[in-house]
């Protein structure tokens, strides 16, 4: 690497940092996404070419490949105290009187307060040494927390480097939050998948920060506001507002609504203003933090063992309204989950009209004893999702208790509730409520791999009533497809050819494509290799399935329920009659166990086949492909332009093989 390239790398990093700050902190992007991607791509290209140039604070290293086994405990240099709470203005006035009492020599009109929004998220501490982020930790119990540095790095508004001119070491503190729109998006997905919903954005943010894989945290689009300093090697500030200006200058995201109130009356006016204004924000605020601005006054006021005497939290009351349940209906999600929903007499609450509220599941309804006709109190959980708080009255004239249906409201097939789960499910593969999403999965690249069968075509085929089952795809005629919107003879023929081409895909791909709950690629491959044909698999008892390595009781029960559904069997038999192969290729006990128990890591570009094809072959032979290199890795298959995984494998002294050696290992040459 020459000096020019060295300077270019540093220039690119500084440019990306500047634009990250403008986009994620200041909300004022200066370049297009395309231009940003070009700059980012050039940096990745140079770092790949010169791996010795790669540093931990490079913008390309926000999401690393490391998946933590557990979080390390870290001790905070200064305890992270919580705040005493107040719930009405009289309690805020009492706090002000305590401040005056404990500052007897100070004139009341000289006491300024800083009022900040109280974010409903997770408190964290970030430590920087010589300008570089070296550690990020949760608040924990205030004395010690968990090291979540890798996860915090994925938050784009967290600077990986800051100027070190003023401070050589500094710990800043803030709150990680989940935007309301992201919270709604994730809960929608969880509801469709039959998973329990996050109660509020705070729970969702905490859950996202404490997953062991930083890539998952990155996908959750978290934000952060920094509001104070925990530790600093130079005490240069006189007021909290001055401290926050310096944090902003260093590139930290400081909330724009922080307000210096020159006296207590201004403080009260600011509180009143935010009781309604909070609804317009894209992040959840559950109150305000009122704190003395002067740092010298804070020192005089001191703290109790739990709370600082110079600050208090004012908590907003959740708006609650009374309405009536008109009916309870059950909805079918795309994965077959059955969710009871209450239709309400429409009522206005927290900025919008609410006419429906999820009741989550049967257990929740029974616990609260919710019935049609009840007058109930509702509020918006996290100011977003309506929820039932309680029943207003429970007279003797109430309707009969709610009971879950025994059959799916869409297809009338029997529904199931697995042991240990709270959700009832329809497992009919051709249930109309699930059909579109199931067909998209069935046609996907890792399932039956049907080219040209995209979402638009599927929507039209289902809405027209032409396709009601998987097998219906294999009865389509060219003329029928050509009449669809944006289709013509050539594209219709391409689709017919792709459907025909998918018939020999094999049992593993078919099993995965059928979308049986809990059966992913790995489980489908194990089952197909173990039993070889659908005919044999269909006759296997639950007890035998449970004994298969890596299958266990959950997958065994799910598969057995699926295979006991008459409509599922009928459609699979029809698939067979239409030419779809229900056996796995080249199955024999010796070949499928060749790589049993071996772990592989794939890195770089392979020339003879794709990485997905290599993974499929390894799993067919009993091996397993993992994403990160460790001492447990048996083989690292390295292709062209292999990167950091190869370097780590070399350091650990692992067995590294090229494409030709891999083919020899699996007996293909």
Rosetta blueprint (number, residue, H / E / L):
1 X L
2 X L
3 X H
4 X H
5 X H
6 X H
7 X H
8 X H
9 X H
10 X H
11 X H
12 X H
13 X H
14 X H
15 X H
16 X H
17 X H
18 X H
19 X H
20 X H
21 X H
22 X H
23 X H
24 X H
25 X H
26 X L
27 X L
28 X L
29 X L
30 X L
31 X L
32 X L
33 X H
34 X H
35 X H
36 X H
37 X H
38 X H
39 X H
40 X H
41 X H
42 X H
43 X H
44 X H
45 X H
46 X H
47 X H
48 X H
49 X H
50 X L
51 X H
52 X H
53 X H
54 X L
55 X L
56 X L
57 X L
58 X L
59 X H
60 X H
61 X H
62 X L
63 X L
64 X L
65 X L
66 X L
67 X E
68 X L
69 X L
70 X L
71 X L
72 X L
73 X E
74 X E
75 X E
76 X L
77 X L
78 X L
79 X L
80 X L
81 X L
82 X E
83 X L
84 X L
85 X E
86 X E
87 X L
88 X L
89 X H
90 X H
91 X H
92 X H
93 X H
94 X H
95 X H
96 X H
97 X H
98 X H
99 X H
100 X H
101 X H
102 X H
103 X L
104 X L
105 X L
106 X L
107 X L
108 X H
109 X H
110 X H
111 X L
112 X L
113 X E
114 X E
115 X E
116 X E
117 X E
118 X E
119 X E
120 X L
121 X L
122 X E
123 X E
124 X E
125 X E
126 X E
127 X E
128 X E
129 X E
130 X L
131 X L
132 X E
133 X E
134 X E
135 X E
136 X E
137 X E
138 X E
139 X L
140 X L
141 X L
142 X L
143 X L
144 X E
145 X E
146 X E
147 X E
148 X L
149 X H
150 X H
151 X H
152 X H
153 X H
154 X L
155 X L
156 X L
157 X L
158 X L
159 X L
160 X L
161 X E
162 X L
163 X L
164 X L
165 X L
166 X L
167 X L
168 X L
169 X E
170 X E
171 X E
172 X E
173 X E
174 X E
175 X E
176 X E
177 X E
178 X E
179 X L
180 X H
181 X H
182 X H
183 X H
184 X H
185 X H
186 X H
187 X H
188 X H
189 X H
190 X H
191 X H
192 X H
193 X L
194 X L
195 X L
196 X L
197 X L
198 X L
199 X L
200 X L
201 X H
202 X H
203 X H
204 X H
205 X H
206 X H
207 X H
208 X H
209 X H
210 X L
211 X L
212 X L
213 X E
214 X H
215 X H
216 X H
217 X H
218 X H
219 X H
220 X L
221 X L
222 X E
223 X E
224 X E
225 X E
226 X E
227 X E
228 X E
229 X E
230 X E
231 X E
232 X E
233 X L
234 X L
235 X L
236 X L
237 X L
238 X L
239 X E
240 X H
241 X H
242 X H
243 X H
244 X H
245 X H
246 X H
247 X H
248 X H
249 X H
250 X L
251 X L
252 X L
253 X L
254 X L
255 X L
256 X L
257 X L
258 X L
259 X E
260 X E
261 X E
262 X L
263 X L
264 X H
265 X H
266 X H
267 X H
268 X H
269 X H
270 X H
271 X H
272 X H
273 X H
274 X H
275 X H
276 X H
277 X H
278 X H
279 X H
280 X H
281 X L
282 X L
283 X L
284 X L
285 X E
286 X E
287 X E
288 X E
289 X E
290 X E
291 X E
292 X E
293 X L
294 X E
295 X H
296 X H
297 X H
298 X H
299 X H
300 X H
301 X H
302 X L
303 X E
304 X L
305 X L
306 X L
307 X E
308 X E
309 X L
310 X L
311 X E
312 X E
313 X E
314 X E
315 X E
316 X L
317 X L
318 X L
319 X L
320 X L
321 X E
322 X E
323 X E
324 X E
325 X E
326 X E
327 X E
328 X E
329 X E
330 X E
331 X E
332 X E
333 X L
334 X L
335 X L
336 X L
337 X E
338 X E
339 X E
340 X E
341 X E
342 X E
343 X E
344 X E
345 X E
346 X E
347 X E
348 X E
349 X E
350 X L
351 X L
352 X E
353 X E
354 X E
355 X E
356 X E
357 X E
358 X E
359 X L
360 X L
361 X L
362 X H
363 X H
364 X H
365 X H
366 X H
367 X H
368 X H
369 X L
370 X L
371 X L
372 X L
373 X L
374 X L
375 X E
376 X E
377 X E
378 X E
379 X E
380 X E
381 X E
382 X L
383 X L
384 X L
385 X E
386 X E
387 X E
388 X E
389 X E
390 X E
391 X E
392 X L
393 X L
394 X L
395 X L
396 X L
397 X L
398 X L
399 X L
400 X L
401 X L
402 X L
403 X L
404 X L
405 X L
406 X L
407 X E
408 X L
409 X L
410 X L
411 X L
412 X L
413 X L
414 X E
415 X E
416 X E
417 X L
418 X L
419 X L
420 X L
421 X L
422 X L
423 X L
424 X E
425 X E
426 X E
427 X L
428 X L
429 X L
430 X L
431 X L
432 X L
433 X L
434 X L
435 X H
436 X H
437 X H
438 X H
439 X H
440 X H
441 X H
442 X H
443 X H
444 X L
445 X L
446 X L
447 X L
448 X L
449 X L
450 X L
451 X L
452 X L
453 X L
454 X L
455 X H
456 X H
457 X H
458 X H
459 X H
460 X H
461 X H
462 X H
463 X H
464 X L
465 X L
466 X L
467 X L
468 X L
469 X L
470 X L
471 X H
472 X H
473 X H
474 X H
475 X H
476 X L
477 X L
478 X H
479 X H
480 X H
481 X H
482 X H
483 X L
484 X L
485 X L
486 X L
487 X L
488 X L
489 X H
490 X H
491 X H
492 X H
493 X H
494 X H
495 X H
496 X H
497 X H
498 X H
499 X H
500 X H
501 X H
502 X H
503 X H
504 X H
505 X H
506 X L
507 X H
508 X H
509 X H
510 X H
511 X H
512 X H
513 X H
514 X L
515 X L
516 X L
517 X L
518 X L
519 X L
520 X L
521 X H
522 X H
523 X H
524 X H
525 X H
526 X H
527 X H
528 X H
529 X H
530 X H
531 X H
532 X L
533 X E
534 X H
535 X H
536 X H
537 X H
538 X H
539 X H
540 X L
541 X L
542 X H
543 X H
544 X H
545 X H
546 X H
547 X H
548 X L
549 X L
550 X L
551 X L
552 X H
553 X H
554 X H
555 X H
556 X H
557 X H
558 X H
559 X H
560 X H
561 X H
562 X H
563 X H
564 X L
565 X L
566 X H
567 X H
568 X H
569 X H
570 X H
571 X H
572 X H
573 X H
574 X H
575 X H
576 X H
577 X H
578 X L
579 X L
580 X L
581 X L
582 X L
583 X E
584 X L
585 X L
586 X L
587 X L
588 X L
589 X H
590 X H
591 X H
592 X H
593 X L
594 X L
595 X L
596 X L
597 X L
598 X L
599 X E
600 X E
601 X E
602 X E
603 X E
604 X L
605 X E
606 X L
607 X L
608 X L
609 X L
610 X L
611 X H
612 X H
613 X H
614 X H
615 X H
616 X H
617 X H
618 X H
619 X H
620 X H
621 X L
622 X L
623 X L
624 X E
625 X E
626 X L
627 X L
628 X L
629 X L
630 X L
631 X L
632 X L
633 X L
634 X L
635 X E
636 X E
637 X E
638 X E
639 X L
640 X E
641 X L
642 X L
643 X L
644 X H
645 X H
646 X H
647 X H
648 X H
649 X H
650 X H
651 X H
652 X H
653 X L
654 X L
655 X E
656 X E
657 X E
658 X L
659 X H
660 X H
661 X H
662 X H
663 X H
664 X H
665 X H
666 X L
667 X L
668 X L
669 X L
